[in-house]
Amino acid sequence: MCAVSLTWDDNNGGPAEEEGFRVYRSSAPIDLAALPVPIATLAVGATAYDDLTPLVGDNYYVVSTYRTGSVRYLEFDLITINAGVAPTYRYWQILVTGNNGDSSGRFSVSEIEFMAVLGGPDLTLPAETAARASSKSIGFGNTPDRAFDDSHSSGTWFTSSNSVYSAGGEWIRWDFGSESEQAIVQVGVRAIHTQLELSPSAFVVQYSDDAVTWYDAWSESGIGAWSANELKLFSA
């Protein structure tokens, strides 16, 4: 896993001049007139912060002091870092949150690909699907390994029609193993040959170190109609 360490000098006069520090982060240069929500609020006198979950891609940071009252922010130090960070993680998954019109809340895909380079090779391996593929639910015996077998004619992944599973979305993931963590920048999703209303209309690409705590890499929404066995590519 990658991290970004920020350090700065505190030349303020303690509590009389500051109430602490706020750290802001964005994938684009930050407009000081429209600051995003801070990723951290630190105590008076703080001089360092470690961002353990930087964004995939460029990370821009602003560190500022703050005080309540008529003046909300007193910029003490401005740090802009084009880090170009591409964190590597063991687990990557797609959390599907919408389909193309099926009222049961089910989802289905024929194939999923994970790429570390735009237009690069799929990093999942058909020979390892049994050990590395998993999903929140399984419908009609269509197990998640079928979405990583590199054959959109041999089978598909279906989710359960049970609303207990579909609530909050359905995930399907790949475990790259601790020995082969990856920084995924593109995913490919292939529709099945029928029941295209089960194809995703919205999903979130997520990553994790432990398969317990998940972070969003990027999201897709408003995905239109699919044709039979169509492959669509999505990038960060």
Secondary structure, DSSP 8 states (H G I E B T S, - for coil): ---EEEE----S-GGGT-S-EEEEEESS---TTS----SEEE-TT--EEEESS--SB--EEEEEEE-SSS--EE----------B---BSEEEEEEEEESS-TT---EESEEEEESSTT------GGGHHHHEEES--BTTB-GGGGGSS-TTS--EE--S-HHHHTT-EEEEEE--TTS-B---EEEEE--SS-GGGSEEEEEEEEESSSSS-EEEEEE-------TT-EEEEE-
